[in-house]
């Protein structure tokens, strides 16, 4: 959940959240470390679509998410726009 919050911020890159956990993965096997880091990166990447949709600031996601998502959120369909960005 914390990585989703970091990804939702307009400024940091999606790699900022998972990079904070690198010291913890040093003690793990490579497979377990990858199983931890990949979902964290994807979650942070998805978090960028929240700020792109609600604030119209394309940080980590495509500009189309900011344009279409902002238009949908102004019409009161922000939940639908964020749900669509999950599958995009």
trRosetta pair geometry for C-beta under 8 A, 3 or more apart (Angstrom, degrees):
i j d omega theta_ij theta_ji phi_ij phi_ji
1 4 5.6 -50 -154 31 38 114
1 5 6.8 40 148 -19 65 101
2 5 5.5 -50 -154 33 38 114
2 6 6.5 38 149 -18 68 102
2 17 7.0 163 118 -145 82 115
3 6 5.5 -49 -147 36 38 112
3 7 6.2 38 152 -18 66 105
3 17 3.8 116 -131 162 82 149
3 18 6.7 45 -127 -55 132 68
3 40 4.9 -147 -106 -158 170 83
3 43 4.9 78 102 97 117 120
3 44 4.8 -80 169 -64 96 91
3 47 7.1 -159 132 -21 63 145
4 7 5.7 -55 -146 40 31 111
4 8 6.3 34 153 -25 64 106
4 43 5.2 -74 -70 167 79 103
4 44 7.1 -132 -88 -87 33 45
4 46 7.1 -32 -123 83 88 98
4 47 4.5 168 -160 -83 52 119
4 50 8.0 69 175 -9 89 144
5 8 5.7 -55 -147 32 31 112
5 9 7.2 41 152 -30 60 94
5 47 6.9 -78 -9 -147 8 144
6 9 6.0 -43 -162 14 36 113
6 12 5.9 -51 178 78 88 143
6 16 5.7 -145 169 92 127 107
6 17 3.9 153 73 -73 148 109
6 44 5.9 -29 87 -123 99 105
6 47 6.8 79 73 99 51 162
7 12 7.8 -95 -96 86 32 101
7 14 5.6 30 -114 -115 100 79
7 17 6.4 -51 -44 -13 82 141
7 43 6.5 -169 -5 127 149 62
7 44 3.5 175 -71 -160 117 52
7 45 6.4 -72 -141 -13 137 14
7 46 6.6 57 130 66 154 52
7 47 2.3 110 91 62 109 123
7 48 5.2 -84 175 -36 88 69
7 50 7.6 95 110 24 89 110
7 60 6.8 -67 -159 30 86 154
8 47 4.2 -89 -45 178 67 97
8 48 7.1 -152 -96 -76 31 27
8 50 4.4 -26 -122 69 100 129
8 51 5.3 136 -175 -37 59 97
9 12 5.5 45 83 23 120 97
9 47 7.9 14 12 139 57 119
9 51 6.8 30 163 -56 6 149
9 59 7.9 105 107 -91 50 179
10 51 4.8 -162 -76 166 73 151
10 55 6.5 -84 -72 89 122 150
10 57 4.5 -11 -127 114 125 146
10 59 4.9 -178 -160 -61 56 134
11 59 7.0 -104 -63 -129 13 134
12 16 4.0 -50 176 8 123 161
12 17 7.6 110 125 -36 137 76
13 16 5.4 128 61 -26 67 95
13 60 6.6 122 -148 -93 52 110
14 17 7.0 -47 -174 24 49 103
14 18 7.8 22 147 8 72 107
14 41 6.0 79 144 -161 112 68
14 44 3.9 136 -155 117 81 109
14 45 4.5 20 -121 -73 157 65
14 47 7.5 147 -113 50 90 99
14 48 6.3 -71 -69 -31 101 125
14 60 5.1 99 -39 -141 102 153
15 18 6.2 -66 -151 53 50 100
15 19 5.4 55 155 -34 80 113
15 41 6.9 7 -97 -122 60 98
15 44 7.5 162 -51 102 21 152
16 19 6.0 -60 -145 33 22 113
16 20 7.2 29 156 -27 57 100
16 44 7.3 177 52 -160 73 147
17 20 6.2 -57 -168 18 32 111
17 21 7.8 13 147 -7 61 104
17 40 6.1 -149 116 170 108 103
17 41 8.0 173 73 -94 101 43
17 43 7.8 -88 98 88 153 98
17 44 4.5 -172 34 -88 132 134
18 21 5.7 -62 -161 36 48 109
18 22 7.6 77 145 -50 69 78
18 37 5.2 88 -165 -149 129 79
18 40 4.2 131 -90 112 100 123
18 41 5.1 -26 -24 -67 153 75
18 44 6.5 -116 -20 -6 94 143
19 22 5.7 -11 -162 -22 49 115
21 24 5.0 -50 -170 38 74 116
21 25 6.2 72 135 -25 86 102
21 36 6.8 -130 138 141 141 122
21 37 7.1 -171 86 -95 120 80
21 40 6.7 -93 27 -143 147 177
22 25 5.8 -61 -148 36 36 109
22 26 7.1 54 154 -40 65 91
23 26 5.9 -36 -160 2 38 117
24 27 7.0 -59 -175 30 42 101
24 28 7.5 35 137 -17 67 112
24 36 7.9 -109 103 141 111 161
25 28 5.1 -58 -154 33 55 118
25 32 7.8 -176 -142 105 83 82
25 33 3.8 92 -168 -132 113 104
25 36 6.1 -161 -95 67 110 135
25 37 6.5 7 -84 -50 157 111
26 33 8.0 74 -58 -101 22 136
28 32 4.2 -119 178 89 120 116
28 33 4.5 154 85 -58 121 83
28 36 7.1 100 46 1 174 136
29 32 4.8 86 55 12 82 103
29 33 6.9 -149 89 -8 39 90
30 33 5.6 -56 -144 37 31 114
30 34 6.3 29 159 -17 66 106
31 34 6.0 -57 -150 37 29 108
31 35 6.3 29 152 -18 64 108
32 35 5.5 -54 -144 38 34 113
32 36 6.5 33 154 -18 65 104
33 36 5.8 -58 -153 36 31 109
33 37 6.1 17 157 -12 68 113
34 37 5.8 -59 -133 42 32 103
34 38 5.9 32 171 -24 69 108
35 38 6.8 -41 -127 29 21 107
35 39 7.6 13 172 -2 51 106
36 39 7.3 -78 -168 41 24 96
36 40 6.5 15 153 -14 63 120
37 40 5.6 -65 -149 41 34 113
37 41 6.2 34 158 -22 71 106
38 41 5.9 -55 -147 34 30 109
38 42 6.4 26 157 -15 65 107
39 42 5.6 -55 -143 40 35 110
39 43 6.0 38 157 -22 68 107
40 43 5.7 -54 -146 37 29 112
40 44 6.4 28 156 -17 63 106
41 44 5.8 -57 -149 38 30 109
41 45 6.3 32 152 -21 65 107
42 45 5.5 -53 -147 36 32 114
42 46 6.4 31 154 -17 65 105
43 46 5.8 -54 -148 38 31 109
43 47 6.4 40 150 -28 63 104
44 47 5.4 -47 -149 27 34 119
44 48 7.3 46 151 -26 59 93
44 60 7.7 -67 138 146 80 178
45 48 6.0 -45 -166 17 36 114
45 60 5.9 -139 -138 140 58 134
45 61 7.6 115 176 -77 72 81
46 49 5.8 -46 -168 21 49 113
46 50 7.8 56 140 -24 66 92
46 85 7.4 136 -153 126 77 98
46 86 6.4 39 -147 -116 124 67
47 50 5.6 -38 -166 14 49 116
47 51 7.7 36 148 -5 68 95
47 60 7.9 43 77 46 71 140
48 51 6.2 -55 -157 40 43 102
48 52 6.2 43 147 -19 71 110
48 59 5.0 -128 -150 77 106 101
48 60 3.1 -99 -109 50 169 110
48 61 4.8 167 114 -26 108 91
49 52 5.2 -54 -141 42 39 116
49 53 5.9 38 158 -21 70 106
49 60 7.9 -79 -42 76 58 92
49 61 4.6 84 -83 -59 73 158
49 65 5.3 -88 -133 -180 90 148
49 69 7.2 173 -178 -77 83 163
49 82 6.8 136 121 -135 104 67
49 85 3.9 170 171 155 145 143
49 86 7.6 -167 78 -63 152 49
49 88 7.8 145 -118 55 151 118
50 53 6.1 -57 -147 37 25 106
50 54 6.1 -3 166 5 64 115
50 82 6.1 34 -106 -125 70 118
51 54 6.3 -64 -128 52 29 93
51 55 4.9 -23 -170 31 70 121
51 57 5.4 -42 147 63 101 104
51 59 6.0 20 85 6 129 124
52 55 7.3 -47 -88 57 11 79
52 56 7.1 37 -171 -125 45 21
52 57 6.2 -110 -99 73 49 49
52 58 5.0 52 -123 -101 110 54
52 59 6.6 -132 -63 20 92 74
52 60 7.9 -115 -40 51 121 63
52 61 4.7 -87 -18 54 160 123
52 65 4.5 45 124 112 140 108
52 66 4.2 -94 -169 -77 90 78
52 69 5.9 80 118 55 83 147
52 70 7.9 -97 155 -44 58 91
52 85 7.6 153 73 -127 117 155
53 56 8.0 -12 173 -67 10 49
53 65 6.4 -68 -64 164 78 90
53 66 7.3 -126 -70 -109 33 42
53 69 3.2 -94 -117 166 76 134
53 70 6.7 -171 -162 -59 37 52
53 72 7.4 -38 -157 64 100 107
53 73 5.7 127 160 -43 82 130
53 78 6.3 124 144 -152 114 82
53 81 4.8 154 -150 123 127 120
53 82 5.4 -161 64 -76 168 76
53 85 6.2 -121 -55 -21 128 149
54 69 7.6 -54 -32 144 40 114
54 70 7.9 123 -136 -101 3 68
54 73 5.7 171 -109 -134 49 164
54 78 6.1 53 -94 -149 84 129
54 82 7.9 11 -43 -69 95 114
55 70 7.9 -63 89 -98 20 105
56 66 5.1 95 -153 -175 53 94
56 67 7.8 71 -140 -84 94 33
56 69 7.6 -178 -91 85 63 90
56 70 3.8 40 -85 -90 103 143
57 66 6.6 -152 54 -123 12 129
58 61 6.0 -108 -148 74 79 73
58 62 6.9 -58 -148 125 125 22
58 63 4.7 -38 -81 -103 170 57
58 65 6.7 126 -112 65 95 91
58 66 3.9 -93 -59 -26 92 141
61 65 4.4 -29 130 42 130 151
61 66 7.2 151 85 -38 104 84
61 85 7.1 -3 -148 -160 158 124
62 65 5.2 110 66 -5 76 97
62 66 7.9 -145 105 2 50 84
63 66 5.6 -54 -158 37 47 111
63 67 6.2 41 148 -18 76 106
64 67 5.7 -55 -142 40 35 108
64 68 5.7 15 168 -1 72 112
65 68 6.6 -60 -131 50 22 95
65 69 5.1 16 171 -13 61 127
65 85 5.5 72 -138 -115 117 120
65 88 7.1 173 -88 83 106 155
66 69 6.1 -52 -118 46 16 107
66 70 5.9 19 171 -21 57 113
67 70 6.4 -61 -148 33 17 106
67 71 6.7 12 155 -14 56 110
68 71 5.8 -58 -151 37 32 112
68 72 6.3 28 154 -15 67 107
68 81 7.1 178 123 -137 82 110
69 72 5.7 -55 -146 39 32 109
69 73 6.1 30 156 -19 67 107
69 78 7.8 62 -179 -134 83 65
69 81 4.2 126 -136 172 74 129
69 82 7.4 79 -145 -66 119 54
69 84 8.0 -163 -94 67 90 111
69 85 6.4 12 -87 -54 131 129
70 73 5.7 -54 -142 38 31 109
70 74 6.4 34 156 -22 64 104
71 74 5.9 -53 -150 32 29 111
71 75 6.8 19 153 -10 61 108
72 75 5.8 -64 -154 42 35 106
72 77 4.4 -77 178 82 90 104
72 78 6.7 145 115 -84 89 38
72 80 6.3 -116 173 80 134 100
72 81 3.9 153 86 -68 138 123
73 76 7.7 69 -172 -63 34 11
73 77 6.9 -108 -83 68 31 54
73 78 3.8 52 -119 -89 87 92
73 81 5.7 -81 -52 30 81 152
77 80 4.4 -32 176 38 96 120
77 81 5.9 106 117 -27 83 93
78 81 5.5 -56 -146 37 34 113
78 82 6.3 31 158 -16 68 104
79 82 6.0 -55 -146 38 29 106
79 83 6.3 30 153 -19 63 109
80 83 5.6 -56 -147 38 31 113
80 84 6.3 32 154 -21 65 105
81 84 5.8 -52 -147 34 30 110
81 85 6.5 30 153 -19 63 105
82 85 5.7 -52 -148 34 34 112
82 86 7.0 48 149 -31 61 96
83 86 5.7 -43 -161 16 36 118
83 87 7.6 15 153 -2 61 100
84 87 6.4 -67 -161 43 39 97
84 88 6.2 45 146 -35 72 109
85 88 5.2 -49 -138 25 40 120
